Amino acid sequence: MNGTNFLSWNKNQHIPVYCGSCWAQGSTSALADRFNILLGDLNPTPVALDAQTIVNCRAGGSCQGGNPGGVYAFAYKEGIPDSSCEQYVATNLDAPRCEAIDKCKDCTWPPCPVGETCQDKCWAVDYKHYYVSNYYSLRGADKMKADLYKYGPISCGIEVTDAFEAYTGGIYSEKKLFVQINHEISVVGWGKDATTGEEFWVGRNSWGTYWGEQGFFRMAMGRHGLGIENDCTAGIPTYDKPKMEVTEETIYFTA
């Protein structure tokens, strides 16, 4: 915007192993970007929020899929740490519940021998909490544009098809009689093709920068956009812990 990039970096949810954490990736990505917009150009290091903490605490799901609304609920109740708190390992926590050390930790020397975890050399640390003061669902092009323009990126569900997985660039569209949402992405903006006049959404995926257009994609606006306008979620970023309860959440599950 006006020469300033407010986006956090692109991620790959399937490294080092396959993990169906898109519900955590798309939502933390969109929310991190909103914090960057909130900070303006005052922060030399872009904010990125920790998806592994979200998976550890099952804040909406696991590597087997989940509900992005749970991520915003966690942000509202506890606050999400930044990405330096927990290394992304693309696996579920091997424990019945997450503890403080599973949200943010530090470790000391010596280097851990191969085949060991050395968690006895690690300890929980306090962290900066990234909250939302409110979170909500939205759908439809007009509401999406208004929210994007006022606050920044939003997380939305789409149906991933074989053809979409093979996407390499351009404005994507696919006719589907019945859309079944199975993946969460972040919508960061919209545009119009200078030649055809076709409107499109600018989306960010979590499959690495070698997919699509450096990790991004353009999706046709309207009914052939794999449901991208049907179920979106967003939150208002804040550094202050909210005092009032919010009950609205999205209800679909994605992988």
N, C-alpha and C positions, 0 to 999 in steps of 0.2 A: 504494500500500500504506500503510494508516494515514495517509492524507492527503499522502503524498509521491509525486510522479511520477518514476519512474526511466526513463521512455522517452526515447530520442533522438527527433529530429523525423522526420516522414514525408518521403519523397522521391519524385521522378518520374524513372524511368529513361529516359524518352522525350523529355527536354528537354535540349538544344535540337533534337536530331534523334532519330529512332527508334533505339534500341539495345537488343538482347536481353541485357541485363546483369542480369536478375533473379537469377541464380545468385550474383552478387556483392552485389546489394542486400539480398536477404533474409538472407543469412548475416552480412554486416557489421552490419546492423540488429540482429539478435538478439544478436550478440556485444557490440555497443556497449551495449545495454541491460544485459547481464550485468556489464559494467564499472561502469555507473552503480549497479547494486545492490551491487557490491563496495565502491564508494566510500561508499555510504550517503548521508547528507546533508552530506558533507564537501566536495563539489564544487559550487560555485554554477553552473557551466556544464556542461550535459549532454555526455557523451562521444558523439561521432559518428565513425565510422571511414570511411576514404577508399576508396570503391568505384572511383574512377577509377584509383588506384594499382593496384588489383587487376586492372583491365582492361588497363592499360599493361603490366603484368608478365605478363599471360596466366596468372594464378595460378588456373587451372582452366578458362579459356576466353576468350571475346572478346565483341564485340557481336553475334556470330552464335550465342551460346548457350554453355553451359559446365557444369561440374561443381562444385557447391558444396563438395564435399570438398576441392577444390584450394585454396579460400579458407582453410579451417582448417589445411591443410598449410602454407600461406604464413604464417599467423599463428604456427604452431608453430616454423617454421624461421627466419623473419625478423622477424616482428612487423609489424602493420599500423599505418601512421601515422594520425593523426586527420584529419578532413575538411578542415582548413585547409591541408593540404600540397599537394594537387593539385585544381584546379578541375574539377568534373565537366563534361566536354564531350561525352559520349555517342558517342565515336568510338574506334577502335582506335589504338594507337600506330603511327606510320609509321616503324618501325625493326624490325630483326630481334630485338632484345632490349632490355629496359628497363635503363637506367643509373640512377645515383644521382639525377640530376636529374629522372627520370621517377617517382620515389617521393616526393620532397619538395623544393620549390624556393621561391625568392623572386626577385623582379624589381625593377628600379629604373627611375627616370624616364629620359627624357621619355615621355609617353604614346605608345603605338605607333600609327603611321599606319595608316589603313584599308588592308586587303589584305596587311599584313605580320604576321609572328609575333614579331619582335624577341627571339628566344630568346638572342641574344648579350648581352642585357641581363639575363639570368636565370642563376642558379647554384644548385647543389645545397646544401641545408642539412641538418644533422642533425635528427633528430626523435625524439619519444617513441615507444617501441615497445610496442604492445599485443599481447601473446602469448597463446597458450593452452598450458597445461601438459599437456593431453590433449584429444583430440577423438574422437567416437564416433558411431555410427549408433544410432537407436532407432526403434521402431514400436509401435503399439498404444496405446489410450487410457490404460491404467493406467501404462505406462512414461512416456508423455508427461506425464501429470499429476504424477507423482512428480518428474520432472526439472524441470518448470516450477515446482513448489512449492519445490524445494530450491535451484535455481540461477537460474531466470528463463527468458526467451524462448528458443525453439528455431527453427531454420529447417526448413521442410518443403516437399516437392513436392506439387503438385496438378495436375490436368488443367484447363486453361482451356478453356471452351466458349463459344459465342456467347452463351448465356444468362448465364453468369457475367460476361462482359465488360459486359453491360448491367445488372448488379446495382446497385441504388440503396439497399437497406436491408432489414432483417429477417433472419430465420434462413434461410440458403440451403441447399437440398438439391436433388439431381438424380440420378435413377437412371441408372446407366451399367453395362452388362453387363461391359465391359472398360475399365478405367481406364488411360490412357496419360499419364504425368506429363510435362508440358511447361512448367512454371512453378514458380518458387521464391518462397515467401513466409515471413513470420515469424509464428509462433504465440505470442501474448503472454499467453494465459490461457484460461479457460473459464467457463461460467456455465449457468444454468438459467432458462428462461422461467417467470415467476411465475404465468402463467395456465395454460399447457399442461403445464408440467413438462418440456418438451423440453430436453435438454442440447445445448450448442453450444460450439464453439471460437471464441475471439476472435482473428482474424488481422489482420495488417497487410500491405497490399500496397505496391507501389512505383510506383503509377500516379497519384500526386498526391492532394491532399486533396479535390479536387472529385469523385473517384470514390468510390462506395460510401458508407459512413458516416464521412465526413471522412478517407478513406484506409484505413479499417478495414473489416472485414466479420465477420459471424457465420456460421459454417458448422456445419451439423447434425453432431452426433457420431454415428458409426456408419458403416454401409456406403454411405450416399448422400452422402458428403462429398467427392466428387471425388478420393478417394485421399489425403486430408490426413493420415491416420493410417498410411500405408504406408511412407514413406521420410522420416525426419527426421534432422537432424544437429545436434550441439551441441558446445561446447567449454568448458573450464574456464578462465576468465580469470586472467591473471597478468602482473605487470610484470617477472618474472624470466625470462630466456631458458632454456628447457628444456634438459636435458642428455641425456635418453633419447629414442630414436626411437619414433615412433608410426606404424603401418603401415595402420591401418583407415581407409577412406574410403568415402563413398557412390559409387555407380557410374553413376547415371542422369545424363542431360544435359538441361538445360532452357534455355529462351530467355526 
